[in-house]
Amino acid sequence: MKMHLHILLAVAAAWIFTGSALAADISTEFNAANEMYAKGKFAEAADAYGKILQSKMVSPALYFNYGNAEFKSGNFGRAIAAYRQAAQLTPRDAEVRANLDFARNQVQGPSLRESRWSRTVGWLGLLTLNEWTGLAAVTLWLMFALLAARQIRPSLKTALGGFTQCAVAVTVLACACLGVDAAIHFSKQTAVVVAQAAIARSGPFDEAQSAFTAHDGAELAVLDHRDNWLQVTDGSGRIGWLQRQQVEILPGS
């Protein structure tokens, strides 16, 4: 038993050491990328930030700095995609939102506009999906606690009646908001064009007729997938197929 405990402790220590070493490496790489950016080496900084993101170590600051480096490099699409991902992690950050809006204003040609439904439920974006989940869980447990207290102590039914009704209403509202936000996030995809000029074609093959041209940074709604092609629309009724490597796909926000 003691031997097994020593083995478990050794394994745990190894994991902690590895995690600390990895965090230290990421911190060093992040600082190095920041130094490149400060020196005006924007393309090199963007590559360095991108490599960190490929390691699945993400944060609002990392996406934000990556977006800044790509924007300074003239890559509006990659900058917009990075800012949008930063905004999903920190939706109440005014600086992230300001940079996203500024980058969007540099995009030429058609781009997706928010629908009336998106504007109506846009306030859901004040919280992240994780925050809505946490809020729904807290209100749910509070409701159960009040209901349990009323069952255990019948004398408290009158005193807790108003609180219980309020808790039930808040729980239903929080769960409904969570459901809507999750549906938007997981069912809706946006393709951000990262090529200078992407030709959307009438079919999912190179020989198909041109439908329209989307410029770097254009945000398009994804309608369908077929092999390495995506069917997209710019929101004005025009529909076409783009090659997968011409865009970066993001979940709904």
MARRO-225626 format. One record per residue: residue in one letter; x, y, z of N, C-alpha, C in turn. Coordinates in steps of 0.1 Angstrom, whole numbers, plus 5000, padded with zeros to 4 digits. Atoms other than C-alpha are relative to their C-alpha. Layout:
<drenvexs>
+---+------+------+------+------+------+------+------+------+------+
: r :  n.X :  n.Y :  n.Z : ca.X : ca.Y : ca.Z :  c.X :  c.Y :  c.Z :
+---+------+------+------+------+------+------+------+------+------+
: A :    X :    Y :    Z :    X :    Y :    Z :    X :    Y :    Z :
...
+---+------+------+------+------+------+------+------+------+------+
</drenvexs>
This chain:
<drenvexs>
+---+------+------+------+------+------+------+------+------+------+
: r :  n.X :  n.Y :  n.Z : ca.X : ca.Y : ca.Z :  c.X :  c.Y :  c.Z :
+---+------+------+------+------+------+------+------+------+------+
: M : 5008 : 4988 : 5000 : 5000 : 5000 : 5000 : 5009 : 5012 : 5000 :
: K : 4991 : 4988 : 5000 : 5028 : 5024 : 5009 : 5008 : 5002 : 4987 :
: M : 4993 : 4999 : 5013 : 5046 : 5015 : 4977 : 4991 : 5007 : 4989 :
: H : 5009 : 4994 : 5009 : 5015 : 5023 : 4957 : 4999 : 5015 : 5002 :
: L : 5001 : 4986 : 4997 : 5012 : 5056 : 4975 : 5012 : 5008 : 4996 :
: H : 4988 : 4993 : 5004 : 5048 : 5065 : 4968 : 5000 : 5002 : 4984 :
: I : 5000 : 4999 : 5014 : 5043 : 5057 : 4931 : 4990 : 5011 : 4996 :
: L : 5009 : 4990 : 5003 : 5012 : 5079 : 4930 : 5005 : 5014 : 5002 :
: L : 4994 : 4988 : 4997 : 5030 : 5107 : 4947 : 5011 : 5004 : 4990 :
: A : 4989 : 4997 : 5010 : 5059 : 5104 : 4922 : 4994 : 5004 : 4987 :
: V : 5007 : 4996 : 5012 : 5035 : 5105 : 4893 : 4994 : 5014 : 5001 :
: A : 5006 : 4987 : 4998 : 5017 : 5135 : 4907 : 5011 : 5011 : 4999 :
: A : 4989 : 4990 : 5000 : 5050 : 5153 : 4913 : 5005 : 5002 : 4985 :
: A : 4996 : 4999 : 5014 : 5060 : 5145 : 4877 : 4991 : 5009 : 4992 :
: W : 5010 : 4992 : 5008 : 5028 : 5160 : 4863 : 5001 : 5014 : 5004 :
: I : 4999 : 4986 : 4995 : 5032 : 5191 : 4885 : 5012 : 5007 : 4994 :
: F : 4987 : 4994 : 5005 : 5068 : 5196 : 4874 : 4998 : 5002 : 4985 :
: T : 5001 : 4999 : 5015 : 5059 : 5190 : 4837 : 4991 : 5012 : 4997 :
: G : 5009 : 4988 : 5002 : 5030 : 5215 : 4840 : 5006 : 5013 : 5002 :
: S : 4993 : 4988 : 4997 : 5051 : 5241 : 4856 : 5010 : 5003 : 4989 :
: A : 4991 : 4998 : 5011 : 5078 : 5236 : 4830 : 4994 : 5005 : 4987 :
: L : 5007 : 4996 : 5012 : 5053 : 5239 : 4802 : 4995 : 5015 : 5001 :
: A : 5005 : 4986 : 4998 : 5038 : 5271 : 4817 : 5012 : 5010 : 4999 :
: A : 4988 : 4991 : 5000 : 5073 : 5286 : 4821 : 5005 : 5001 : 4985 :
: D : 4996 : 5000 : 5014 : 5081 : 5277 : 4784 : 4990 : 5010 : 4993 :
: I : 5010 : 4991 : 5007 : 5048 : 5294 : 4772 : 5002 : 5014 : 5004 :
: S : 4998 : 4987 : 4996 : 5055 : 5324 : 4793 : 5013 : 5006 : 4994 :
: T : 4988 : 4995 : 5007 : 5090 : 5327 : 4778 : 4997 : 5003 : 4986 :
: E : 5003 : 4997 : 5014 : 5077 : 5324 : 4743 : 4991 : 5012 : 4998 :
: F : 5009 : 4988 : 5000 : 5049 : 5349 : 4750 : 5008 : 5013 : 5001 :
: N : 4992 : 4988 : 4998 : 5074 : 5375 : 4763 : 5009 : 5002 : 4988 :
: A : 4991 : 4998 : 5012 : 5097 : 5369 : 4733 : 4991 : 5005 : 4989 :
: A : 5009 : 4994 : 5011 : 5067 : 5375 : 4709 : 4997 : 5014 : 5003 :
: N : 5003 : 4986 : 4997 : 5059 : 5407 : 4728 : 5012 : 5009 : 4997 :
: E : 4988 : 4992 : 5003 : 5095 : 5419 : 4724 : 5001 : 5002 : 4985 :
: M : 5000 : 4999 : 5015 : 5093 : 5412 : 4686 : 4990 : 5011 : 4996 :
: Y : 5010 : 4990 : 5003 : 5061 : 5432 : 4685 : 5004 : 5014 : 5003 :
: A : 4995 : 4987 : 4996 : 5076 : 5461 : 4704 : 5011 : 5006 : 4991 :
: K : 4989 : 4996 : 5009 : 5105 : 5462 : 4680 : 4995 : 5002 : 4985 :
: G : 5006 : 4998 : 5013 : 5081 : 5464 : 4650 : 5001 : 4988 : 4991 :
: K : 4999 : 5012 : 5008 : 5087 : 5429 : 4638 : 4986 : 4992 : 5001 :
: F : 5013 : 5004 : 4999 : 5050 : 5423 : 4634 : 4997 : 4986 : 4995 :
: A : 5002 : 5013 : 5006 : 5051 : 5393 : 4611 : 5006 : 4989 : 5008 :
: E : 4993 : 5010 : 4991 : 5076 : 5375 : 4633 : 4992 : 4998 : 5013 :
: A : 5008 : 5001 : 4987 : 5055 : 5383 : 4664 : 4988 : 4992 : 4997 :
: A : 5012 : 5008 : 5003 : 5024 : 5369 : 4647 : 5003 : 4985 : 4999 :
: D : 4996 : 5014 : 5000 : 5042 : 5337 : 4639 : 5002 : 4994 : 5013 :
: A : 4997 : 5005 : 4986 : 5054 : 5334 : 4675 : 4987 : 4998 : 5008 :
: Y : 5013 : 5001 : 4993 : 5019 : 5340 : 4689 : 4992 : 4988 : 4994 :
: G : 5007 : 5011 : 5006 : 5005 : 5315 : 4664 : 5005 : 4987 : 5004 :
: K : 4994 : 5012 : 4995 : 5029 : 5288 : 4675 : 4995 : 4997 : 5014 :
: I : 5006 : 5002 : 4986 : 5017 : 5293 : 4711 : 4986 : 4995 : 4999 :
: L : 5014 : 5004 : 5002 : 4981 : 5290 : 4700 : 4999 : 4985 : 4995 :
: Q : 5000 : 5014 : 5005 : 4989 : 5257 : 4682 : 5002 : 4990 : 5011 :
: S : 4997 : 5009 : 4988 : 5000 : 5243 : 4716 : 4987 : 4999 : 5009 :
: K : 5012 : 5000 : 4992 : 4964 : 5248 : 4728 : 5000 : 5008 : 5013 :
: M : 4999 : 4991 : 4988 : 4975 : 5273 : 4754 : 4994 : 5014 : 4995 :
: V : 5007 : 4988 : 5005 : 4949 : 5301 : 4749 : 4997 : 5009 : 5012 :
: S : 5004 : 4990 : 4990 : 4940 : 5333 : 4768 : 4996 : 5012 : 4992 :
: P : 5004 : 4988 : 5007 : 4923 : 5366 : 4759 : 5012 : 5009 : 4996 :
: A : 4988 : 4992 : 5003 : 4957 : 5384 : 4761 : 5007 : 4994 : 4988 :
: L : 4993 : 5006 : 5011 : 4973 : 5359 : 4737 : 4992 : 5003 : 4987 :
: Y : 5007 : 4997 : 5013 : 4945 : 5362 : 4711 : 5000 : 5015 : 4997 :
: F : 5000 : 4985 : 5003 : 4944 : 5400 : 4715 : 5014 : 5004 : 4994 :
: N : 4987 : 4996 : 5005 : 4982 : 5404 : 4710 : 5002 : 4994 : 4986 :
: Y : 4998 : 5006 : 5013 : 4981 : 5379 : 4681 : 4992 : 5008 : 4989 :
: G : 5008 : 4991 : 5009 : 4953 : 5400 : 4665 : 5007 : 5013 : 4997 :
: N : 4993 : 4988 : 5003 : 4973 : 5431 : 4669 : 5011 : 4998 : 4990 :
: A : 4989 : 5002 : 5008 : 5003 : 5416 : 4653 : 4996 : 4997 : 4985 :
: E : 5005 : 5003 : 5014 : 4983 : 5402 : 4623 : 4994 : 5013 : 4994 :
: F : 5005 : 4987 : 5006 : 4966 : 5436 : 4619 : 5011 : 5009 : 4995 :
: K : 4989 : 4992 : 5004 : 4999 : 5454 : 4618 : 5007 : 4994 : 4988 :
: S : 4994 : 5007 : 5012 : 5010 : 5428 : 4592 : 4992 : 5001 : 4988 :
: G : 5009 : 4998 : 5012 : 4981 : 5437 : 4570 : 4991 : 4988 : 4998 :
: N : 5009 : 5012 : 5001 : 4962 : 5404 : 4576 : 4987 : 5002 : 5008 :
: F : 5012 : 4996 : 4993 : 4928 : 5417 : 4585 : 4991 : 4988 : 5004 :
: G : 5009 : 5011 : 4997 : 4910 : 5384 : 4584 : 5005 : 4992 : 5012 :
: R : 4994 : 5007 : 4989 : 4934 : 5367 : 4608 : 4999 : 5008 : 5013 :
: A : 5002 : 4991 : 4988 : 4932 : 5398 : 4631 : 4986 : 4999 : 5005 :
: I : 5014 : 5001 : 4996 : 4894 : 5397 : 4631 : 4997 : 4987 : 5007 :
: A : 5003 : 5013 : 4994 : 4893 : 5360 : 4638 : 5006 : 5000 : 5014 :
: A : 4994 : 5000 : 4987 : 4917 : 5365 : 4667 : 4993 : 5009 : 5010 :
: Y : 5008 : 4991 : 4992 : 4898 : 5395 : 4681 : 4987 : 4993 : 5004 :
: R : 5012 : 5007 : 4997 : 4866 : 5375 : 4679 : 5001 : 4989 : 5011 :
: Q : 4997 : 5011 : 4990 : 4881 : 5346 : 4699 : 5003 : 5006 : 5013 :
: A : 4997 : 4993 : 4987 : 4894 : 5370 : 4725 : 4987 : 5006 : 5006 :
: A : 5013 : 4995 : 4995 : 4859 : 5386 : 4727 : 4992 : 4989 : 5006 :
: Q : 5008 : 5011 : 4995 : 4844 : 5352 : 4733 : 5005 : 4996 : 5014 :
: L : 4995 : 5003 : 4987 : 4867 : 5347 : 4763 : 4998 : 5011 : 5010 :
: T : 5002 : 4989 : 4992 : 4863 : 5382 : 4776 : 4991 : 5010 : 4994 :
: P : 5010 : 4992 : 5007 : 4831 : 5397 : 4762 : 4998 : 5014 : 5005 :
: R : 5002 : 4986 : 4995 : 4831 : 5428 : 4784 : 5013 : 5009 : 4999 :
: D : 4988 : 4992 : 5002 : 4866 : 5440 : 4774 : 4998 : 5010 : 4989 :
: A : 5003 : 4990 : 5010 : 4861 : 5473 : 4757 : 5011 : 5002 : 4990 :
: E : 4988 : 4998 : 5009 : 4896 : 5474 : 4742 : 4999 : 4989 : 4989 :
: V : 5001 : 5011 : 5010 : 4891 : 5440 : 4725 : 4989 : 5004 : 4990 :
: R : 5011 : 4996 : 5009 : 4857 : 5452 : 4711 : 5004 : 5011 : 4991 :
: A : 4996 : 4988 : 5008 : 4872 : 5485 : 4699 : 5009 : 4996 : 4989 :
: N : 4991 : 5004 : 5011 : 4900 : 5468 : 4680 : 4993 : 4991 : 4990 :
: L : 5007 : 5008 : 5009 : 4876 : 5443 : 4665 : 4992 : 5009 : 4990 :
: D : 5008 : 4991 : 5009 : 4853 : 5471 : 4652 : 5009 : 5008 : 4991 :
: F : 4991 : 4992 : 5009 : 4883 : 5491 : 4639 : 5005 : 4991 : 4988 :
: A : 4995 : 5009 : 5011 : 4896 : 5460 : 4620 : 4989 : 4998 : 4990 :
: R : 5012 : 5002 : 5009 : 4861 : 5454 : 4606 : 4998 : 5011 : 4990 :
: N : 5001 : 4988 : 5009 : 4861 : 5489 : 4592 : 5010 : 5001 : 4989 :
: Q : 4990 : 5000 : 5010 : 4891 : 5482 : 4571 : 4997 : 4990 : 4989 :
: V : 5004 : 5011 : 5010 : 4874 : 5453 : 4552 : 4993 : 5006 : 4988 :
: Q : 5007 : 4996 : 5012 : 4864 : 5459 : 4516 : 4990 : 4990 : 4996 :
: G : 5009 : 5010 : 5006 : 4834 : 5444 : 4499 : 4990 : 4995 : 5010 :
: P : 5011 : 5005 : 4992 : 4805 : 5424 : 4513 : 5005 : 4993 : 5013 :
: S : 4997 : 5007 : 4987 : 4805 : 5411 : 4549 : 4988 : 4998 : 5007 :
: L : 5012 : 5003 : 4993 : 4780 : 5395 : 4571 : 4996 : 5011 : 5010 :
: R : 5005 : 4990 : 4991 : 4758 : 5419 : 4591 : 4991 : 4992 : 5010 :
: E : 5008 : 5006 : 4989 : 4741 : 5411 : 4624 : 4985 : 5000 : 4996 :
: S : 5014 : 5001 : 5003 : 4705 : 5399 : 4619 : 4992 : 5006 : 5012 :
: R : 5008 : 4995 : 4990 : 4676 : 5413 : 4639 : 5000 : 4991 : 5012 :
: W : 5000 : 5009 : 4989 : 4676 : 5381 : 4660 : 5013 : 5001 : 5007 :
: S : 4987 : 4998 : 4993 : 4713 : 5385 : 4667 : 5001 : 5012 : 5009 :
: R : 5000 : 4988 : 4992 : 4708 : 5420 : 4679 : 4991 : 4999 : 5012 :
: T : 5010 : 5002 : 4989 : 4678 : 5409 : 4700 : 5007 : 4993 : 5012 :
: V : 4994 : 5008 : 4990 : 4698 : 5383 : 4718 : 5015 : 5003 : 5003 :
: G : 4986 : 4996 : 4998 : 4731 : 5402 : 4717 : 5004 : 5002 : 5014 :
: W : 4997 : 4998 : 4986 : 4729 : 5409 : 4754 : 5005 : 4987 : 5006 :
: L : 4995 : 5013 : 4994 : 4736 : 5372 : 4760 : 5015 : 5000 : 4999 :
: G : 4986 : 4999 : 5001 : 4771 : 5380 : 4749 : 5008 : 5007 : 5011 :
: L : 4994 : 4994 : 4988 : 4777 : 5399 : 4781 : 5007 : 4990 : 5009 :
: L : 4993 : 5011 : 4993 : 4786 : 5366 : 4796 : 5005 : 4989 : 4991 :
: T : 4995 : 5011 : 5009 : 4806 : 5338 : 4782 : 4991 : 4988 : 5002 :
: L : 5008 : 5013 : 4999 : 4791 : 5303 : 4777 : 5003 : 4994 : 5014 :
: N : 4997 : 5006 : 4987 : 4810 : 5291 : 4808 : 4994 : 5008 : 5011 :
: E : 5006 : 4992 : 4989 : 4797 : 5320 : 4829 : 4985 : 4997 : 5000 :
: W : 5014 : 5003 : 5000 : 4761 : 5313 : 4818 : 4998 : 4986 : 5006 :
: T : 5001 : 5013 : 4994 : 4767 : 5276 : 4828 : 5001 : 5001 : 5015 :
: G : 4998 : 4999 : 4985 : 4780 : 5286 : 4862 : 4988 : 5007 : 5006 :
: L : 5012 : 4993 : 4994 : 4751 : 5310 : 4868 : 4988 : 4991 : 5001 :
: A : 5012 : 5009 : 5000 : 4725 : 5284 : 4858 : 5002 : 4989 : 5011 :
: A : 4997 : 5011 : 4990 : 4742 : 5258 : 4881 : 4998 : 5006 : 5014 :
: V : 5001 : 4994 : 4986 : 4743 : 5282 : 4911 : 4985 : 5002 : 5003 :
: T : 5014 : 4998 : 4997 : 4706 : 5292 : 4907 : 4993 : 4987 : 5002 :
: L : 5007 : 5013 : 4999 : 4696 : 5256 : 4902 : 5002 : 4994 : 5014 :
: W : 4997 : 5005 : 4986 : 4713 : 5245 : 4935 : 4993 : 5008 : 5010 :
: L : 5007 : 4991 : 4990 : 4699 : 5275 : 4953 : 4985 : 4996 : 5001 :
: M : 5014 : 5004 : 5000 : 4664 : 5265 : 4942 : 4998 : 4987 : 5007 :
: F : 5002 : 5013 : 4994 : 4669 : 5229 : 4953 : 5002 : 5001 : 5015 :
: A : 4997 : 4998 : 4985 : 4683 : 5241 : 4987 : 4987 : 5006 : 5007 :
: L : 5012 : 4994 : 4994 : 4652 : 5262 : 4993 : 4989 : 4990 : 5001 :
: L : 5011 : 5010 : 5000 : 4628 : 5234 : 4983 : 5003 : 4990 : 5011 :
: A : 4997 : 5010 : 4990 : 4647 : 5210 : 5005 : 4998 : 5006 : 5014 :
: A : 5002 : 4993 : 4987 : 4646 : 5235 : 5035 : 4985 : 5000 : 5003 :
: R : 5015 : 4999 : 4997 : 4608 : 5238 : 5031 : 4995 : 4986 : 5003 :
: Q : 5004 : 5013 : 4997 : 4605 : 5200 : 5032 : 5004 : 4995 : 5013 :
: I : 4994 : 5004 : 4988 : 4628 : 5195 : 5061 : 4993 : 5008 : 5012 :
: R : 5006 : 4992 : 4990 : 4613 : 5224 : 5081 : 4987 : 5006 : 4995 :
: P : 5013 : 4995 : 5005 : 4576 : 5228 : 5072 : 4996 : 5014 : 5005 :
: S : 5003 : 4987 : 4994 : 4574 : 5258 : 5095 : 5006 : 5012 : 4992 :
: L : 4994 : 4989 : 5008 : 4596 : 5277 : 5070 : 4993 : 5002 : 4987 :
: K : 5007 : 4999 : 5013 : 4572 : 5273 : 5041 : 4995 : 5014 : 4997 :
: T : 5005 : 4987 : 5002 : 4556 : 5306 : 5046 : 5011 : 5011 : 4999 :
: A : 4989 : 4991 : 5000 : 4588 : 5325 : 5053 : 5008 : 4999 : 4987 :
: L : 4992 : 5002 : 5012 : 4606 : 5310 : 5023 : 4992 : 5000 : 4987 :
: G : 5008 : 5001 : 5012 : 4577 : 5311 : 4999 : 5004 : 5010 : 4989 :
: G : 4996 : 4990 : 5010 : 4586 : 5343 : 4982 : 5014 : 4998 : 4994 :
: F : 4986 : 5003 : 5005 : 4623 : 5334 : 4980 : 5000 : 4988 : 4991 :
: T : 5000 : 5012 : 5009 : 4615 : 5300 : 4965 : 4994 : 5004 : 4986 :
: Q : 5005 : 4996 : 5013 : 4593 : 5315 : 4938 : 5010 : 5008 : 4992 :
: C : 4990 : 4991 : 5007 : 4619 : 5341 : 4930 : 5012 : 4991 : 4994 :
: A : 4989 : 5009 : 5004 : 4646 : 5313 : 4929 : 4996 : 4992 : 4988 :
: V : 5005 : 5008 : 5012 : 4625 : 5292 : 4905 : 5000 : 5008 : 4987 :
: A : 5001 : 4991 : 5011 : 4619 : 5322 : 4882 : 5014 : 5003 : 4994 :
: V : 4986 : 4997 : 5004 : 4656 : 5331 : 4881 : 5007 : 4988 : 4994 :
: T : 4994 : 5012 : 5006 : 4666 : 5295 : 4875 : 4995 : 4997 : 4986 :
: V : 5006 : 5002 : 5013 : 4642 : 5291 : 4846 : 5006 : 5010 : 4990 :
: L : 4994 : 4990 : 5009 : 4655 : 5324 : 4831 : 5015 : 4997 : 4997 :
: A : 4986 : 5003 : 5002 : 4692 : 5314 : 4836 : 5002 : 4988 : 4991 :
: C : 4999 : 5012 : 5008 : 4687 : 5280 : 4821 : 4995 : 5002 : 4985 :
: A : 5004 : 4996 : 5014 : 4668 : 5295 : 4791 : 5011 : 5007 : 4993 :
: C : 4989 : 4992 : 5006 : 4696 : 5320 : 4785 : 5012 : 4991 : 4996 :
: L : 4989 : 5010 : 5003 : 4722 : 5291 : 4787 : 4996 : 4992 : 4988 :
: G : 5004 : 5008 : 5012 : 4702 : 5271 : 4762 : 5001 : 5008 : 4987 :
: V : 4999 : 4992 : 5012 : 4699 : 5299 : 4737 : 5014 : 5003 : 4996 :
: D : 4986 : 4997 : 5003 : 4735 : 5309 : 4740 : 5008 : 4988 : 4995 :
: A : 4993 : 5012 : 5005 : 4747 : 5273 : 4736 : 4995 : 4996 : 4986 :
: A : 5005 : 5003 : 5013 : 4724 : 5268 : 4706 : 5007 : 5009 : 4989 :
: I : 4994 : 4991 : 5010 : 4739 : 5299 : 4689 : 5015 : 4996 : 4999 :
: H : 4985 : 5003 : 5001 : 4775 : 5289 : 4698 : 5003 : 4988 : 4992 :
: F : 4997 : 5013 : 5006 : 4773 : 5253 : 4686 : 4994 : 4998 : 4987 :
: S : 5007 : 5003 : 5013 : 4749 : 5255 : 4657 : 5004 : 5010 : 4989 :
: K : 4997 : 4990 : 5010 : 4761 : 5287 : 4640 : 5015 : 5001 : 4999 :
: Q : 4986 : 4998 : 5003 : 4795 : 5290 : 4623 : 5002 : 5012 : 4991 :
: T : 4996 : 4988 : 5008 : 4812 : 5320 : 4608 : 5014 : 4997 : 4993 :
: A : 4987 : 5002 : 5007 : 4839 : 5318 : 4581 : 5006 : 5014 : 4998 :
: V : 4993 : 4987 : 5002 : 4864 : 5347 : 4582 : 5010 : 4998 : 4989 :
: V : 4991 : 5002 : 5012 : 4882 : 5351 : 4549 : 5014 : 5005 : 5004 :
: V : 4986 : 4996 : 4997 : 4920 : 5351 : 4554 : 5009 : 5001 : 4987 :
: A : 4993 : 4998 : 5013 : 4929 : 5353 : 4517 : 4998 : 5014 : 4995 :
: Q : 5002 : 4986 : 5005 : 4934 : 5386 : 4499 : 4987 : 5002 : 4992 :
: A : 5012 : 4999 : 5008 : 4906 : 5379 : 4475 : 4996 : 4985 : 4997 :
: A : 5005 : 5014 : 5001 : 4886 : 5346 : 4478 : 4988 : 5000 : 4990 :
: I : 5011 : 5001 : 5010 : 4864 : 5337 : 4448 : 4991 : 4989 : 5005 :
: A : 5011 : 5009 : 4996 : 4832 : 5321 : 4460 : 4994 : 4994 : 4987 :
: R : 5004 : 5006 : 5012 : 4821 : 5296 : 4433 : 4986 : 4994 : 5001 :
: S : 5013 : 5005 : 5000 : 4787 : 5283 : 4423 : 4999 : 4985 : 5004 :
: G : 5000 : 5014 : 4995 : 4797 : 5247 : 4432 : 5013 : 4997 : 5007 :
: P : 4988 : 5004 : 4993 : 4823 : 5229 : 4453 : 5011 : 4994 : 4992 :
: F : 4989 : 5005 : 5008 : 4849 : 5225 : 4426 : 5006 : 5012 : 4993 :
: D : 4992 : 4989 : 5005 : 4876 : 5247 : 4410 : 4994 : 5005 : 4986 :
: E : 5005 : 4996 : 5014 : 4859 : 5247 : 4375 : 4986 : 5007 : 5001 :
: A : 5013 : 4994 : 4999 : 4826 : 5261 : 4389 : 5001 : 5015 : 4997 :
: Q : 5001 : 4986 : 5003 : 4815 : 5296 : 4378 : 5001 : 5008 : 5013 :
: S : 4998 : 4991 : 4989 : 4824 : 5325 : 4400 : 4986 : 5006 : 5005 :
: A : 5013 : 4994 : 4995 : 4795 : 5337 : 4423 : 5002 : 5014 : 5005 :
: F : 4996 : 4987 : 4995 : 4812 : 5366 : 4441 : 5013 : 4999 : 5006 :
: T : 4986 : 4999 : 4994 : 4845 : 5377 : 4456 : 4999 : 5006 : 5014 :
: A : 4999 : 4996 : 4986 : 4851 : 5380 : 4493 : 5014 : 5004 : 5003 :
: H : 4987 : 4995 : 4997 : 4880 : 5401 : 4505 : 5005 : 4996 : 5014 :
: D : 4993 : 5003 : 4987 : 4904 : 5396 : 4534 : 4992 : 5007 : 5011 :
: G : 5007 : 4994 : 4989 : 4885 : 5400 : 4566 : 4985 : 4998 : 5000 :
: A : 5014 : 5002 : 5001 : 4850 : 5393 : 4553 : 4995 : 4989 : 5009 :
: E : 5006 : 5010 : 4991 : 4828 : 5374 : 4577 : 4987 : 4995 : 4993 :
: L : 5010 : 5007 : 5007 : 4805 : 5349 : 4561 : 4993 : 4989 : 5008 :
: A : 5007 : 5010 : 4993 : 4778 : 5326 : 4574 : 5003 : 4986 : 4993 :
: V : 4998 : 5013 : 5006 : 4786 : 5289 : 4569 : 4987 : 4992 : 4999 :
: L : 5012 : 5007 : 5003 : 4757 : 5270 : 4553 : 5001 : 4985 : 4999 :
: D : 4999 : 5015 : 5002 : 4771 : 5236 : 4544 : 5015 : 4997 : 4998 :
: H : 4987 : 5004 : 5002 : 4803 : 5216 : 4542 : 5000 : 4988 : 4989 :
: R : 4999 : 5011 : 5009 : 4815 : 5193 : 4514 : 5015 : 4998 : 4997 :
: D : 4986 : 5002 : 5001 : 4850 : 5178 : 4515 : 5008 : 5012 : 5005 :
: N : 4992 : 4988 : 4996 : 4874 : 5208 : 4515 : 4994 : 5013 : 4996 :
: W : 5008 : 4988 : 5004 : 4847 : 5233 : 4505 : 4990 : 5003 : 5010 :
: L : 5010 : 4995 : 4991 : 4824 : 5254 : 4525 : 4990 : 5009 : 4992 :
: Q : 5010 : 4991 : 5006 : 4791 : 5269 : 4513 : 4997 : 5011 : 5009 :
: V : 5001 : 4988 : 4991 : 4788 : 5305 : 4526 : 4991 : 5010 : 4993 :
: T : 5007 : 4989 : 5005 : 4767 : 5335 : 4523 : 5004 : 5013 : 5007 :
: D : 4996 : 4987 : 4994 : 4775 : 5372 : 4528 : 4989 : 5008 : 5007 :
: G : 5011 : 4994 : 4994 : 4741 : 5380 : 4542 : 4992 : 5009 : 4991 :
: S : 5008 : 4992 : 5010 : 4729 : 5399 : 4511 : 4993 : 4991 : 4990 :
: G : 5007 : 5009 : 5009 : 4715 : 5368 : 4495 : 5009 : 4992 : 4990 :
: R : 4991 : 5007 : 5009 : 4746 : 5358 : 4476 : 5006 : 4988 : 5007 :
: I : 4996 : 5013 : 4995 : 4757 : 5322 : 4481 : 5011 : 4994 : 4991 :
: G : 4989 : 5006 : 5008 : 4789 : 5305 : 4470 : 5008 : 4990 : 5008 :
: W : 4992 : 5010 : 4994 : 4815 : 5278 : 4478 : 5014 : 5005 : 5000 :
: L : 4986 : 4996 : 4998 : 4850 : 5286 : 4492 : 5008 : 4988 : 5004 :
: Q : 4991 : 5010 : 4996 : 4880 : 5264 : 4497 : 5003 : 5002 : 5015 :
: R : 4998 : 4999 : 4985 : 4886 : 5256 : 4534 : 5012 : 5008 : 5004 :
: Q : 4988 : 4993 : 4996 : 4921 : 5270 : 4534 : 4999 : 5015 : 4998 :
: Q : 5002 : 4986 : 5003 : 4908 : 5304 : 4523 : 4993 : 5007 : 5012 :
: V : 5008 : 4994 : 4989 : 4889 : 5310 : 4556 : 5005 : 4994 : 5013 :
: E : 4998 : 5005 : 4986 : 4892 : 5305 : 4594 : 4986 : 4999 : 5005 :
: I : 5014 : 5003 : 4995 : 4860 : 5289 : 4609 : 5000 : 5003 : 5015 :
: L : 5003 : 4997 : 4986 : 4847 : 5303 : 4642 : 4986 : 4996 : 5004 :
: P : 5014 : 5003 : 4996 : 4818 : 5292 : 4663 : 4992 : 5013 : 5002 :
: G : 5008 : 4989 : 4998 : 4789 : 5315 : 4668 : 5003 : 5008 : 5013 :
: S : 4997 : 4992 : 4989 : 4793 : 5344 : 4692 : 4989 : 5009 : 5003 :
+---+------+------+------+------+------+------+------+------+------+
</drenvexs>
